[in-house]
Amino acid sequence: MSSVYSKKKPGTDLRAEYQKFIGKKMLFLISLIFGIVLLAGYAATRGSADICVLDVYTTIIARFLPGHFETTWFSDTIVWGLRLHRILLAIVGGIGLAIAGAVMQGILKNPLASPFTLGIASAAGFGAALAIVLGAGFVGGEYLIIFNAFIFTLLASLSVYGLAKYKGITPETMILAGIAIMYLFSAMTSFLQYVGQAEQVQEVVFWMMGSLGRSSWDKVWVVTAVIAACFPYLLLKSWDINALGAGDETAKSLGVDVEKTRVICMVLVSLITASVICFTGTIGFIGLVAPHITRMVIGGDHRFLLPASALVGGLLLLAADTVARTIMAPVILPVGIMTSFLGVPFFVYLFMRRKKQFW
């Protein structure tokens, strides 16, 4: 009789396995947060001015607790005035691009989907080139390039939606429409480079390489606000995105409004992408590789994939910018070059090492 009562209740093992399953994912998320904090502290020490990691953290904390921590004017100027907003823009920019890539890959069921393969980045490049070469845009002054890139990014998204709507909003039609838009805006950008002056062409090329050198606190707050407004809805729809991965018919049978979910998610990720690249220029690869790296580690459940991809993206872009600032100091390389140099080998390593199917 004792052996009968000593048996575990049905489902106990399953519950324990699920808790272990969730625990591993939460541990990965916490590890990424610590990694970003540590890398941010190290990145703030790299530059022509010599400052140690302890001084960096002390300077940051002293701004919020002035009575308990003391810092120098020099450290405060270097950290808060020069370096910290660039570091934070790298983090939130990487977060935004990675979220956009993860959502696009989920709703389109395509591992190659990203803001760049769907023409969004090409549209931003054309908007910037239009402002640089012809001085034409929707606003004037210092915000001409930024606003042009933002508006044309949204126009590209609406064009993709319009073309896909004409033939039915399916993953195939949206991808084909995105490719068409990408080539269209790339051709128009090439034409502007052909007719532009040498200095103008150089500026266009530099903008399209991507850079965080134009960072400011205002830009950090704008990007953060857009992500904070859009991400909760995307996370709320993570179950629907999971269902879309099983096919449109399966998702419909589970009660998902497939077309509405796909369109709203596309609009939100386009808004996030526009808010990032209008300030940084076109930074490729983050939106493509960050979700793949995350999927290899924790699987394809978008409840965890979206926040983890965001953190991986922030970590990747911050690492790339730190290397870009220091590897050939005092020359600062475009961060878009470094994202590919750092990301591709790491992605290939993970892909070759793991034999499991992740998609």
ABEGO torsion letter per residue (X at the ends): XAAAAABBBBGAAAAAAAAAAAAAAAAAAAAAAAAAAAAAAAAAABEABBBBAAAAAAAAAAAABAAABBBBAAAAAAAAAAAAAAAAAAAAAAAAAAAAAAAAAAAAGBAABBAAAAGAAAAAAAAAAAAAAAGBBABBEAAAAAAAAAAAAAAAAAAAAAAAAAAEBBAAAAAAAAAAAAAAAAAAAAAAAAABBAAAAAAAAAAAAEBAAABBAAAAAAAAAAAAAAAAAAAAAAAAAAAAAAEAAAAAAAGBBAAAAAAAAAAAAAAAAAAAAAAAEBBBGAAAAAAAAAAAAAEABAAAAAAAAAAAAAAAAAAAAAAAAAAAOABBBBAAAAAAAAAAAAAAAAAAABABBAX
